[in-house]
């Protein structure tokens, strides 16, 4: 899973609100190729493990509770400069601060339910992709 990849999740509220297709269309329109994808529901323990980096933050419990509240779509996507370009495509964490036309501006309902996760570094993209996908599942 090396190269210009990043990891994303479509979060439970965006899935519940029927935005999977629209979000994936924006990803593809943004020049990304989907390398792996799955639809699943995280347990609270899996969400806690995935977001362990935030364990000491005050929002950790609410975040892991939310991320285990319904199905998600996890995906590895590829493009040159993937992490930086995807962060631009999704917009600011707070949808109120996000640029018009970004995924979070279009599909987020709040800072907590901000529609999608996006890796913040090449290293974290590898770690996060490896959490959800084996090498056999990434094309």
N, C-alpha and C positions, 0 to 999 in steps of 0.2 A: 504494500500500500504506500509506496513511496511516490514522490513526484508532486505535482501541483494539485493536491486534493484538499478538501475541507469536509467537515462533518456538519450535518444539520439535523434537526428534529422539528417536525411540525407538532406543536404542543397541543395538549388535550382540548383546550377551548376552540382553537382554530379547526381541529378535526371535528368537534361537536357542531361547529357552525357551518360545516360543509365547504371549507376552503382548501381542501387538499389539492384538487385539480387546478384551481387558480394559482395557488402558491407554486406548484410544480411547473405550471406554464411560465410563470415569471422567472423561475430558476433557469429553465431551458431558453427562454427569450434572452436571458442575461449571458448566454454563451456557455453555460455549464452543461456537462455531460453527466448523466446519472451512472455511477459505477456500481452501486449497490443500494438496495432499498428494501425495507420491511415495515410491516404494519404490526404493532404489538402494544401490549399494555405493561408498563413497568410496575413491579411491586414497590411498596414503600421502601423496602430494603435495597432494591436495585437503584431506585432514585437516590437514596442516601449515598450509595457507593459511587454512583456517577458524579454526583455533586459534592463529594467529600471535600473538595478544594474550598468550598464555602461553609464548611462545618461550623466555624466560629462566628459566622455572620448572623445577624439577628433575623434575617429572612430565610435561613436554611430550612427550618421546619415547614414553614408555609410553602416554600418552593418544592420541597420533596413531596409534601402532601398533594399539591397541585399536579405535579408531574406524574403522580401515580393515580390520579383521579379518573383517568379515561385513556383510551387508545392514543397512540402517537404514531407518526411515520418517521422512521430513522433513515438517513441516507448519507452515502458518501458521494460527493460530487467533485468533478474535475474541471479545471480550467487553468491556464497560466495565471499565476498570481491569485490563486483561488481564495485564500483566506481573506486577503485585503479586499478583493473584488466582491466577495460574498458579503462582507461586513458593510460595504457601501450599498449593496442591493437590498439588504434587510433593513437598514436604517438604525437609528438610535434605539437603545433599550426602552426608553420611554416613548411610546408612540406619539405623544403630544409634541415631542422634540424632533421626531423623524421627518425627513424631507418628503415632500409630496411624491407619490408614485412608488415609494419603497414598500417592501412587504409589510413591515410593521405599521406604517402609516395606513395602509389599505386594510389590513386584516387583524390587527391587535385590538383588544378591548381595554387593556390597562397595562401598566408597567409590569405587573405580575403575569398577566396572560398576554404576553407580547408576541404571540403567534409562532415564532420560530426561535430555535437556538442556532447559533453559529459559532464555530471554533474561533478562538481569539489569537491563535498562533499556529505555525506549521507543526510544532511539537505536539500541542494539544489536539490538533486535527488527527494526528496519527494515533494518539492515546484514545481519543473518543471514538474514532472509527473502530479501533481494535476492541473496544468495550462491547460493541454491537455485532461486529462482523469478523468472521474468520477470513484468512487469505483466500480460501476457496470460494467465498461469497462475493468477492470484489473483482469486477471485470474491467 
